[in-house]
Amino acid sequence: MLYQSTRNKNLHLSPAEAITQGISSDGGLFVPSKVPEIELLDFYALSHMCYSELSTMILSLYLDGFNKGELDYCTEGAYNTDNFDSESIFELAHLYEGRYMLELWHGPTCAFKDMALQILPYLLTVSVQKLGIDKKVVILVATSGDTGKAALEGFKDVDGTSIMVFYPDNGVSAMQKLQMTTQEGSNVSVCAINGNFDDAQTGVKKIFTDEEVIKKLDENGMMFSSANSINWGRLVPQIVYYVGTYCKLFSDEEIKLGEEINFCVPTGNFGNILAAYYAKCMGVPIGKLICASNSNNVLTDFIHTGVYDRNRKFYTTISPSMDILISSNIERLLFLLSGGDDEYIRGLYKDLSETGRFEVTDEIKQKLSEIFYAGYCTDEETKAEIKNVFDKYSYTMDTHTAVASKVYNDYVKATGDTRKTVIVSTASPYKFSASVLDALGSDADGSDEFEMVKLLEEKCGVPAPESLASIKDKTVRFTKTVAPDKMSEAVLDFLF
Ligand SMILES: *Cc1c(COP(=O)(O)O)cnc(C)c1O
């Protein structure tokens, strides 16, 4: 199977090339030339596999040229109990009849990004080797919080790689900052910048294309690569847990083979929910995909009207990983829904860059409304939902998961759909203790991050993940703050 660019169908790359390059030079994203299928009867065998076996199986359908030994090396290295505090890698909590929480945050950084970023370093280093490139891979990341830490944990001490993360000094939570500045590993660096996330992102993009820096790296046997969510190597591992969830519900006798289930996904860059759509296209019996947003509801409007319009106010919310106005992976979805019409996609993205908006055809609007339901909720509604679910079911959700939970309630009211539904839970509540305590009506005024974790533990009676609790005793290793225009110097300082 070869990979094409969403903006150029005539490009044919091997999976290793697509993963190494990350993004196509025409600005498009890499997509597989066809979607592989799973037969319904195969679910019997799949439901007996452990997570790394299932991953090897699903990845093998997408990554031609990777043999079983290589894939096992990647999946066993990523999905094991050294990295995850759950034997089964994800957990499925049963809230009440027909409603489940898919906990994707049992990895080292307590957010769902670990599901992909634990394996990406393996996929990337194997890809680079396959291409016969004998260079050290240097990963640069701009982060608003979760991605940076998850990438650091994924790449730390991986042979043949170095990683540097930039974060906005005043743009991440206290816990997120500590998670990054105490990062261990011999090939990692972390740097704050005096600016916001956009400054960090723009700075990183500039370094990636800075001829002088690239030359210097090349002379020293190094090359840049990216770990951000447009890399296919981050999307494909996310398909696995949708297949895995179906298998688990089936083997637990919660559903019959072939019975359709819905997924409700708290969405930002549209990567997680797109992986669910790929799973549906592969033959996993999925009914509706419910796309949940916070007040940055550009996707809600898009799915309702077919008009994508980023010209709107940007809100800073209590679910910061979903504060996003350009959801990159929509481009992959539109490529699929247009039947692979690269010329059409080029036109849409030209409109987006020139006017900040585009409108899709009636045919695509129709498909969007068949596949998806979309809704959003405010911070106040998010907090009320955390409290409501806690009071009723003694289950504590983080702020992102709560957005999905609320939107699902609205979906059921609007449609009366009684199919069983899985709400995708993307972060541990302890990662956002301040907002969760506030939602639960606890007084945490004057407490620091660690006291808040303790307070939340007392309140909900579930121990905090070891990786968060133990940060208290770790040494801060990275204290540097630079101006956005000094980022390339910081990179060179780190590397040479
Ligand atoms: C990244 C993230 C999301 C959004 O996921 P996308 O794949 O970007 O749509 C939701 N919740 C949390 C906690 C995240 O870290």
The ligand as a MOL file (V3000), in Angstrom:
LIG
                    3D

  0  0  0     0  0            999 V3000
M  V30 BEGIN CTAB
M  V30 COUNTS 15 15 0 0 0
M  V30 BEGIN ATOM
M  V30 1 C -5.1480 16.3970 22.1340 0
M  V30 2 C -6.2980 16.2110 23.0650 0
M  V30 3 C -7.6330 16.2110 22.5980 0
M  V30 4 C -7.9900 16.4490 21.1450 0
M  V30 5 O -7.6420 15.3870 20.3110 0
M  V30 6 P -7.5490 15.5830 18.7200 0
M  V30 7 O -7.0140 14.3330 18.1850 0
M  V30 8 O -6.6020 16.7580 18.5140 0
M  V30 9 O -8.9170 15.9130 18.2240 0
M  V30 10 C -8.6520 15.9890 23.5170 0
M  V30 11 N -8.3840 15.8260 24.8280 0
M  V30 12 C -7.1260 15.8370 25.3240 0
M  V30 13 C -6.9060 15.6540 26.7770 0
M  V30 14 C -6.0320 16.0200 24.4600 0
M  V30 15 O -4.7780 16.0380 24.9720 0
M  V30 END ATOM
M  V30 BEGIN BOND
M  V30 1 1 1 2
M  V30 2 1 2 3
M  V30 3 2 2 14
M  V30 4 1 3 4
M  V30 5 2 3 10
M  V30 6 1 4 5
M  V30 7 1 5 6
M  V30 8 2 6 7
M  V30 9 1 6 8
M  V30 10 1 6 9
M  V30 11 1 10 11
M  V30 12 2 11 12
M  V30 13 1 12 13
M  V30 14 1 12 14
M  V30 15 1 14 15
M  V30 END BOND
M  V30 END CTAB
M  END
